[in-house]
Amino acid sequence: MNIVISDDYQDCIRNLSCFSKLDGHQVSIHRDTLTDEAAIAERFAQADVALLVRERTRITASLLERLPNLKFISQTGRAANHVDLAACTARGIPVAAEGSATHAAAELAFGLLLASARNIVVEAERFKSGQWQTTLGVSLRGRTLGIAGYGKIGSTVAGFGKAFGMKVMVWGERPDSSRRAREDGFEVVADRREFFSRCDALSIHLRLTPSSCGMISASDLDLMKPTAILVNTSRAEVIAEGALASALQAGRPGFAAIDVYEREPIHGADHPLLKLPNALCTPHIGYVERDTYEAYFNFAIEQALAWERGEPMNLLNPEVWERRRTA
């Protein structure tokens, strides 16, 4: 197989233990993200298999028309909104996706919350510049943690909050997640005005779907306390465009810790949030740790090898294979 891997920012994939499973295959690895369709088409022109790192490269219908050699797409992680699945199905290209970063993402979310509450980054940087104790932090114990999106990651963060002595409440937008939250012993708040106004900390874990895009509005943020901390490690688009930067400038919420952005990667600090003193920003590292990478890429590599054997697994469009098998 000719396999092309793009967007390996850290140049780490070749050093993963699972990478040896591709011995004997032609593998090309690229560290950067391309946005020009012609350049992306040139990169993947000879690929039998495109192995995608999360949502870093978009696979559109027009791009697929430029890739007549492409036969299979193997995705790291389950999220595949960046792949035009209908176009892949129409062209007979199976798309496989599997893998979860629940604990890695949850750890970062709570780490950002703790760092924000205790001013860890600010104090460490000021200490390096010769200063000593310049702020008063805030304890998490006894404060209210709001969870927006009670899936695997959200429920894990809720458990962390409980372990730290926080009062955890869940925004009850969906009956199934509300039921699970109640079963886990957490308060469910259906009224959005009550939810946003009560949060001392808000951790967002909403999946990006057409219905969740822009779900959190400027009006919601305006309800938050000036002492509140907002943490978003899910997707930037679940907050209305431009609303968070404006809200932080207005002081409600008082602070935000952000790991996700509308366009990525960001170079040259070219984002409004990076210019705000009350924002702690990390470069989408929620899932970027060795154990998760080993799991993600082991799945992606096994998916490609299984397809080569004629036994594809984890297909998002299994009808493609069924159609080929019965033809």
C-alpha positions as CSV (number, residue, x, y, z in Angstrom):
1,M,0.0,0.0,0.0
2,N,1.0,3.6,-0.6
3,I,0.0,5.4,2.6
4,V,0.1,9.2,3.0
5,I,-0.1,10.7,6.5
6,S,-0.4,14.5,6.8
7,D,-0.4,16.9,9.7
8,D,2.1,15.1,12.0
9,Y,3.0,18.4,13.8
10,Q,5.4,16.9,16.3
11,D,7.0,14.4,13.8
12,C,6.1,11.7,16.3
13,I,4.2,9.1,14.4
14,R,7.2,7.2,13.1
15,N,8.4,6.9,16.7
16,L,5.2,5.2,18.0
17,S,5.5,1.5,18.7
18,C,2.5,0.7,16.4
19,F,4.2,2.3,13.4
20,S,6.3,-0.8,12.8
21,K,3.2,-2.6,11.6
22,L,3.5,-0.6,8.4
23,D,6.9,-2.1,7.6
24,G,7.0,-3.2,4.0
25,H,4.5,-0.5,2.9
26,Q,5.3,2.8,1.3
27,V,4.6,5.5,3.8
28,S,4.9,9.3,3.3
29,I,4.6,11.5,6.4
30,H,4.1,15.3,6.3
31,R,4.3,17.6,9.3
32,D,2.3,20.6,8.0
33,T,-1.3,21.3,7.2
34,L,-2.2,22.4,3.8
35,T,-5.3,24.5,3.0
36,D,-5.0,24.9,-0.8
37,E,-6.9,22.1,-2.5
38,A,-4.5,21.8,-5.4
39,A,-1.6,21.4,-2.9
40,I,-3.5,18.8,-0.9
41,A,-4.4,16.9,-4.1
42,E,-0.7,16.8,-5.1
43,R,0.2,15.5,-1.6
44,F,-2.3,12.6,-1.8
45,A,-2.0,12.0,-5.5
46,Q,-0.3,8.6,-5.3
47,A,-2.0,7.4,-2.1
48,D,-4.0,4.2,-2.0
49,V,-4.7,5.1,1.7
50,A,-5.1,8.5,3.3
51,L,-4.4,8.2,7.1
52,L,-5.9,11.3,8.6
53,V,-4.8,12.8,11.9
54,R,-8.0,14.0,13.5
55,E,-9.8,16.8,11.6
56,R,-6.7,18.6,10.4
57,T,-7.2,18.0,6.6
58,R,-10.7,18.4,5.1
59,I,-11.7,15.8,2.5
60,T,-14.2,17.4,0.2
61,A,-16.1,16.2,-2.8
62,S,-14.0,18.4,-5.1
63,L,-10.8,17.1,-3.6
64,L,-11.8,13.5,-4.1
65,E,-12.3,14.2,-7.8
66,R,-8.6,15.1,-8.0
67,L,-7.6,11.8,-6.3
68,P,-8.5,8.9,-8.6
69,N,-6.0,6.6,-6.9
70,L,-7.4,7.0,-3.4
71,K,-9.1,3.7,-2.3
72,F,-9.4,4.0,1.5
73,I,-9.5,6.5,4.3
74,S,-8.4,5.6,7.8
75,Q,-9.3,8.2,10.5
76,T,-7.7,8.6,13.9
77,G,-10.5,9.1,16.4
78,R,-14.2,8.8,15.8
79,A,-14.9,12.4,14.8
80,A,-15.2,12.6,11.0
81,N,-17.2,15.8,10.3
82,H,-14.3,17.0,8.1
83,V,-14.8,14.1,5.6
84,D,-17.6,14.3,3.0
85,L,-18.9,10.8,3.7
86,A,-21.6,11.0,1.1
87,A,-19.0,11.9,-1.6
88,C,-16.7,9.0,-0.4
89,T,-19.6,6.6,-0.6
90,A,-20.5,7.8,-4.1
91,R,-17.0,7.2,-5.2
92,G,-16.8,3.8,-3.5
93,I,-14.2,4.8,-0.9
94,P,-14.6,3.2,2.5
95,V,-14.0,5.4,5.5
96,A,-12.9,3.8,8.8
97,A,-12.8,5.6,12.1
98,E,-12.2,4.5,15.7
99,G,-10.6,5.7,19.0
100,S,-11.4,7.7,22.0
101,A,-9.4,10.3,24.0
102,T,-11.8,10.5,26.9
103,H,-9.3,10.6,29.8
104,A,-6.6,12.7,28.0
105,A,-9.2,15.4,27.1
106,A,-10.8,15.3,30.5
107,E,-7.4,15.6,32.2
108,L,-6.6,18.7,30.2
109,A,-10.0,20.3,30.8
110,F,-9.6,20.0,34.5
111,G,-5.9,20.9,34.4
112,L,-6.9,24.1,32.6
113,L,-9.5,24.8,35.2
114,L,-7.1,24.3,38.1
115,A,-4.4,26.3,36.4
116,S,-6.8,29.2,35.8
117,A,-8.3,29.2,39.3
118,R,-4.8,29.2,41.0
119,N,-3.1,31.5,38.4
120,I,-0.4,28.9,37.9
121,V,0.8,30.1,34.5
122,V,0.8,33.7,35.5
123,E,2.7,33.1,38.8
124,A,5.2,30.8,37.1
125,E,6.0,33.3,34.4
126,R,6.2,36.2,36.8
127,F,8.5,34.2,39.1
128,K,10.9,33.7,36.2
129,S,11.0,37.5,35.7
130,G,12.0,38.0,39.3
131,Q,8.7,38.6,41.0
132,W,7.2,36.8,44.0
133,Q,3.6,36.1,44.7
134,T,1.6,38.6,42.8
135,T,-2.0,37.3,42.8
136,L,-4.6,35.5,45.0
137,G,-5.9,32.3,43.6
138,V,-9.3,30.7,44.1
139,S,-10.0,27.3,45.6
140,L,-12.3,25.0,43.6
141,R,-13.7,23.3,46.7
142,G,-17.2,24.3,47.4
143,R,-17.7,26.1,44.1
144,T,-20.2,25.2,41.4
145,L,-18.9,23.4,38.3
146,G,-21.3,23.4,35.3
147,I,-21.0,20.7,32.7
148,A,-22.3,21.4,29.2
149,G,-22.3,18.0,27.4
150,Y,-22.6,15.0,29.6
151,G,-20.9,12.4,27.4
152,K,-17.8,10.4,28.2
153,I,-15.5,13.4,28.6
154,G,-18.1,15.6,30.4
155,S,-19.0,12.8,32.8
156,T,-15.3,12.2,33.6
157,V,-14.7,15.9,34.3
158,A,-17.8,15.9,36.5
159,G,-16.2,13.1,38.5
160,F,-13.0,15.1,38.8
161,G,-15.0,18.1,40.1
162,K,-16.7,15.9,42.7
163,A,-13.3,14.5,43.8
164,F,-12.2,18.2,44.3
165,G,-15.2,18.9,46.5
166,M,-17.0,21.0,43.9
167,K,-20.8,21.1,43.5
168,V,-21.5,19.7,40.1
169,M,-24.5,20.5,37.9
170,V,-25.2,19.4,34.4
171,W,-27.0,21.4,31.7
172,G,-30.0,19.1,30.8
173,E,-30.4,19.7,27.1
174,R,-30.8,16.0,26.2
175,P,-33.0,13.5,28.0
176,D,-30.5,10.6,27.7
177,S,-27.6,12.7,29.2
178,S,-29.8,14.1,31.8
179,R,-30.9,10.7,32.9
180,R,-27.2,9.5,33.1
181,A,-26.3,12.6,35.1
182,R,-29.0,12.0,37.6
183,E,-28.1,8.3,37.9
184,D,-24.5,9.4,38.7
185,G,-25.8,11.6,41.5
186,F,-25.5,15.1,39.8
187,E,-28.0,17.9,39.7
188,V,-29.5,18.5,36.3
189,V,-30.5,22.1,35.4
190,A,-32.8,22.5,32.3
191,D,-33.2,26.2,32.5
192,R,-30.3,27.8,30.6
193,R,-30.5,31.2,32.4
194,E,-30.2,29.4,35.8
195,F,-27.4,27.2,34.6
196,F,-25.1,29.9,33.2
197,S,-25.8,32.3,36.0
198,R,-24.9,29.8,38.7
199,C,-21.6,28.5,37.3
200,D,-18.4,29.4,39.1
201,A,-16.8,27.3,36.5
202,L,-18.2,26.0,33.2
203,S,-16.6,23.1,31.3
204,I,-17.9,22.6,27.7
205,H,-18.0,19.1,26.2
206,L,-20.6,19.5,23.4
207,R,-20.2,17.6,20.2
208,L,-20.2,19.8,17.1
209,T,-23.3,19.1,15.1
210,P,-25.6,21.4,13.0
211,S,-27.8,21.8,16.1
212,S,-24.9,22.6,18.5
213,C,-23.1,25.1,16.3
214,G,-23.4,28.4,18.0
215,M,-25.5,26.8,20.8
216,I,-23.9,29.0,23.5
217,S,-24.8,32.6,22.7
218,A,-23.5,36.0,23.7
219,S,-26.6,36.2,25.9
220,D,-25.7,33.0,27.7
221,L,-22.2,34.3,28.4
222,D,-23.6,37.6,29.6
223,L,-25.4,35.7,32.4
224,M,-22.1,34.4,33.8
225,K,-20.5,35.8,37.0
226,P,-17.5,38.2,36.6
227,T,-15.6,35.7,38.7
228,A,-16.5,32.6,36.6
229,I,-14.1,30.6,34.6
230,L,-15.1,29.1,31.2
231,V,-13.2,26.1,29.9
232,N,-13.7,24.8,26.3
233,T,-11.8,21.7,25.1
234,S,-14.6,20.5,22.8
235,R,-15.1,22.7,19.7
236,A,-14.8,26.4,19.3
237,E,-17.9,26.5,17.0
238,V,-20.3,25.6,19.8
239,I,-19.9,29.2,21.0
240,A,-21.4,31.8,18.7
241,E,-18.7,33.3,16.5
242,G,-16.8,36.2,18.2
243,A,-19.0,35.9,21.4
244,L,-16.4,34.7,23.8
245,A,-13.8,37.4,23.0
246,S,-16.4,40.1,23.4
247,A,-17.7,38.5,26.6
248,L,-14.2,38.3,28.1
249,Q,-13.6,42.0,27.2
250,A,-16.9,42.8,29.0
251,G,-15.9,40.8,32.0
252,R,-18.5,38.0,31.9
253,P,-17.1,35.5,32.4
254,G,-14.0,36.8,34.1
255,F,-11.7,34.2,32.6
256,A,-11.5,31.5,30.0
257,A,-9.2,28.6,29.3
258,I,-9.4,27.5,25.7
259,D,-7.9,24.6,23.7
260,V,-9.9,24.8,20.4
261,Y,-10.3,27.4,17.7
262,E,-12.4,28.0,14.6
263,R,-9.5,27.5,12.3
264,E,-6.4,25.5,13.1
265,P,-3.4,25.5,13.2
266,I,-2.8,29.0,14.3
267,H,0.6,30.5,13.8
268,G,2.0,33.9,14.7
269,A,-0.4,34.2,17.7
270,D,-3.1,35.3,15.1
271,H,-6.2,34.9,17.2
272,P,-8.2,37.5,19.3
273,L,-8.2,35.3,22.4
274,L,-4.4,35.2,22.4
275,K,-4.3,38.9,22.9
276,L,-6.5,38.9,26.0
277,P,-5.0,38.9,29.6
278,N,-7.9,36.9,31.0
279,A,-7.6,34.0,28.6
280,L,-5.3,31.0,28.9
281,C,-4.9,29.4,25.5
282,T,-3.4,26.0,24.6
283,P,-2.9,24.7,21.0
284,H,-5.5,21.9,20.8
285,I,-3.6,19.5,22.9
286,G,-6.5,17.8,24.6
287,Y,-5.7,14.4,23.0
288,V,-2.0,15.0,22.4
289,E,-0.3,12.6,24.7
290,R,1.5,9.3,24.0
291,D,-1.0,6.8,25.3
292,T,-3.8,8.3,23.2
293,Y,-1.6,8.6,20.1
294,E,-0.6,5.0,20.4
295,A,-4.2,3.9,20.7
296,Y,-5.4,6.3,17.9
297,F,-2.7,5.3,15.4
298,N,-2.9,1.6,16.3
299,F,-6.6,1.7,15.3
300,A,-5.9,3.7,12.1
301,I,-3.1,1.3,11.1
302,E,-5.0,-1.8,11.9
303,Q,-8.0,-0.4,9.9
304,A,-5.7,0.0,6.8
305,L,-4.2,-3.4,7.2
306,A,-7.7,-5.0,7.6
307,W,-8.9,-3.2,4.5
308,E,-5.9,-4.6,2.6
309,R,-6.8,-8.1,3.7
310,G,-10.3,-7.6,2.5
311,E,-11.7,-7.6,6.0
312,P,-12.5,-3.9,6.7
313,M,-13.4,-2.8,10.2
314,N,-15.0,0.3,11.9
315,L,-16.5,1.5,8.6
316,L,-18.6,4.7,8.7
317,N,-20.1,3.8,5.3
318,P,-20.3,0.0,5.3
319,E,-22.7,0.1,2.4
320,V,-19.6,0.7,0.1
321,W,-18.1,-2.6,1.1
322,E,-21.4,-4.5,0.9
323,R,-22.0,-3.1,-2.6
324,R,-18.5,-4.1,-3.7
325,R,-18.8,-7.6,-2.1
326,T,-22.2,-8.4,-3.8
327,A,-21.3,-6.9,-7.2
